[in-house]
């Protein structure tokens, strides 16, 4: 298989309004960087709008475009995993469909990779246009807390926008876990990784696909996937509460021997509520880790591909690709198999009298 010089992977969910301009800008950036030796991989993550028909139309007109339609909504990280698994370029660029990350930076990122002899060039945001103060604050806090609790150094203020070499991607594809935090997994594989500073733009159209609930779930996947600090919290809390209980016992003993009774229920209820809160938190974190073990033990494919439009060359090593459903194939399968033809019986020649 001849690999193209470049693959550009774009996960999409309800991005019909962006796809035409996205395709035009990404194609122009790829042609400026590598000529015609590239492929673009759009992954439709179970969109509810017209994203898939638009992808089919674009793929029919552009031989460089591969459109992948997942069987349902798998989530951003698994949709991105599907695109990375099925792309086949020597260099791989990851970019979101909302055009907040400019595809025109491709040439500069490739130049940085060549100059630094790097396997990964990850984009670091200097500015975040069009985002609320709350999202900027929580994102900054999330990355800094994650950096403190994880054993793997994860670059601050980075997303999935990056350029990777083929050997770095192959190493990434060897990681089969279900709950995927891709920017952390890429940091975990190592190799030489260098930053690339840029200013993030405002969304071209539509609205964010990461509301607060998904952001919290994403944060939990990141923490539980790369840190055991929440489990260690149980040991630290147990030691602290043991020390506090010894002090409380000394205080009660002094009150008993001096004849001063403890007044009211405030202190008692405070201790009960504190112990209950710590216990529930610890049980919740243990449940998160047990849930991850339960999901991993099923060994299910990470994604399911229903349809493909365009010249896909990659193989689904982490997921499952369904066979195409074509009318002629269905009609042929529905017909009964013809009965085997019998060979005519040949009479032996009659010897001459």
N, C-alpha and C positions, 0 to 999 in steps of 0.2 A: 504494500500500500504506500503510495506516494503521499507524504504529508504536506499540506500547504504550509507556507511560512508562518501564517498567522490564523488563529481562531479568535473570534470575538463572541463571548457568551453573554446572553441577555435574558434573565428571567423576567417574565411579564405576568401581571395579574390586573385585569381590567384596565389595560393601557391602549385601547383602540384609538383614542384621540392623539396619542403620541407616536404611534408606530410608523406612519409615513415619514414624518420629519426625522424620527430616530433612524430609520433605515437609510434615508438620504445622507444624514450627517455621518453615520458610522461607515457607510460605504465610501464616502469621500475621504474620510480619515484613513481607511484601510488602503485605498488605492494610492493615496499620497505616500504611504509608508512602504508598501511592499508591491505595488502594482496590482496585477490580477491574481497573485498567488495568496489568496485568503479565503476564508469562509466565515459567515455570520450565522450564529446559532440562536434563534429565538425559541424560548421555552414558554409555552402557554400553560400556566399553572391553574387550570380549571376556571378560567375567566368566565364571568357571567354576562359580559358585554360582547361586542362583535370582534374581539381580539383575534380569535382563530380564523374566521373568514378573511380578515385583513391580512393575516400572516400567509394564508393560502394564496391570496391574490399576489402578494409580494414575491412569494417563492416561485410562482409560475412565471413571473417576469424576470427574475434574477437567478441565474444558475449558481451564484455564490451563497445564496440564502438557504439554510436548512431550518424548517419550522417543526417543532416537536410539540405535540399536544398530549399532555398528561391526562390520565383517566379521570382525575378529580383534583381538587385543590390539596396539594401536599404541603404548602408553605414555602416561603422564600428560600430557605436554606436547602431544602430537598429539591426544589425546582432548579436551583443553581447547581446542585450536585448532579442532576440529570444532564444538564448541558455540558458540564465539565467531563462527565463520563463518556458522552457521545461525540465530543469534539475530537479533532485529530491533528490540530496544528502543532508546529514546532514551538511557537510562542502562543500564549493564551492570555487574552485580555478579558477581565470581568468588569462589567458595567451594568448599572441599573437602567431601567427603561424610562425613567422620569426625566432624563437629561439634566439632572442636577450635577452629574459628573461629566464634564465636557469630553466627548470622544476625540476632539481635536488635539488633546494632550498625548495621543498615542505615539506620535513621532518622537516627542521629547522623552517619554518614558522608555522607548526602545533605545534612544541614545544614552540615557542614564544606565540602562542595563548593560549595554556594550562597554561603556566607559568604566563602570564599576565592576565588571565581570560578575554580575549578580545573577541569582536565580529568581529572585522576587523583587519587584519594585512596587511598594505599597504607597498609596496616595494618602497624605496627611492633610487634614482640612485646616486651613488658616482662618477662613471665614465661612459662615453658614448662612447664606442669604435665604430669606423667605421662611424662616423657622421661628417658632415662638420662643420667648425667653424661658418658659418652663421646659421645653424640649432641649434647648441648649444646656440649661442648668443640669437637668437629670442625665443627659448624655455625658457631660463632663464629669459628674459625680460617679456615674457608672464605670467609666473607664479607669478612673483613679482608684476606686474601691477594688475593682477587678485586678488591677495591677498589684495591689497590696495582698490579696488573699490567694492568688494563683502562684503555682510553682514555675509556670512558663511565662517569661516576659512577653506581654502582648502590647504592641505599640499603642500609644495614646492617640485619641481623636482620629482613628482610622475606621473605614468601612470595608466593604468587599471590593471596592474599586482598586484594581491592581493588575500588574503584568507578571506572568509566570513563565518559566521555562518548562519544556516538556518533562525533564527529569524531576523537577519540583512537583509538577502536577501528578506524575506517576506515583511519586511518594505519597502525595495527598490521597490519591485514589486507593491506596493500600489500607486506609483507615476506614473500617466498615461500620462505625457506630451509628445508631439511629438518630439520637438527639445531637444535631450537628451545629456547632458554632464555628463557621468556616474560617473566619479571620483568626480565631485562636488555634484551629487545627493547622493552618498554614504556618503560623508562628512556631508551633510545636515541631514541625518536620525539620526545622533548621535550615541548612544551606546559607548562602550569603544573601541577606535581605537588606535593602537600602530604602530610605524614605524618599518621597517626592512631594514637595509642598505645592498646594494649589488652593484656589478659592472656589468653594462650592456654590453653585448658582441656585436660583429658585426653580421649582418644578415648572416644566413646560406646560402641563395641563393635568387636570384631575386632582385627586387628593391623596394624602399619604395612606399607605397600606399598612402602617404600623401604629394603630391606636394604642392607648395606654395599656390595655389588657395584653396585647401581643408583645409590647415592650417589656412588661413584667415577666411574661413567659420566656422571652428571649434572654432576659437577664438571668433567670433561674437556670436555663440550659447552659449558659456560659459559666456560671459559678459552679454548678454541680458537675459540669463536664471537665473542669480544669482545676478544681480545688476540693480538698477535704477539710477545709477550715471550718465549715458549719458543723461537721461532726466533732471536730476537736473542741468546739465551743462547749459541748456537753461536759467534757472533762474540766475545762477551765471554770465553767459555771459551778460544777460540783465542788471544786476546791474552794471557790469563793464562798459558796453557801455553807460549806462545812466550817470555814473560819467564822462566818457570821453567826452560825448556830452556837459555836463555842463561846463567843462573846455574849450572846443572848443568855446562855446557860449561866455564865458568871454573873450577869446582871440579875437574873432571877434568884440565884443563890444568895447574893448580897442582900436583896430585898427580903428574902425569907428569914435570914438570920438577924437582920436589923429590925424586923417587925413592920416594915413598910410594904403594904400590899400593892400589887400592880393595879391601877385603876383602868376600867373600861376595856373595850374590845379592839381598840384601834390598832395597837401593836400586833395583836393576834391575827386580825384580818389582813394586815399589811403583809405579814410573813406568809399567810396562806395564799394570798393572791400572787405574791412574788414567786413562790414555789410552783404554783399552778401555771403561771405564764411561762416560766422557764421549761417546765416539763412539756407543755404543749408545743413550744417552739422546737424543742429537741425532737419530739415525736414527729412533728411535721417535716423536719429536715431528714430524719431517718426514712420517713415515707417517700420523700422525693428520691432518695438514692435507691430504695427498694423498687420504686416504680421504674426507674431507669434499668435496673437489673431485669425486671420482669419483661420490659419491652425488648431489651437486647436478647433475652433468652428465646424469643420467638423466631429469630433469624429470618424475618420477613424481608423481601426486597425493599430497597429504600424508596423506589418510585416505580410507577407503572405507566408505560407509554401506550396510548391508545392509537394515535395516528402520527404519521410523519409526512411532511411535504418537502421535497427537495432531495438533493443527493447526499444523504447521511452516510458516512463511512465508518464511524465509530461503533463499537460493540457495547451493549449494556452489561457491564461487569458487576455493577452494584444494584441494578434494578432489573426490570422485566419489560421487554418490548413485545407487544402483541402482534400477531400476524395481521397484515392488511385485510380488511373485509371488502372484497370486490364482488360485484354482482355475478360475474362469470364464474368465479370460484365457488360462490354459493350455489349457483344453478348446477354446476357440474357435480358438486358434492351431493345435491339433492336427488340426482338421477340415479336409478339403480345401475349397478355395474353390468355391462353386457356379458351374456353367457359366452364362455370360450368356444371358439369354432373348432369343430372336429376335422381332423385331416381326413380327406377321402381315402377309402380303403383301395389300395392298389392290388388288382388281381395278379397272381403270378402268371408269367407267360406259359402258353400251352405248347408243349414240345411237339415238333413235327412228327407226323405219322411215318 
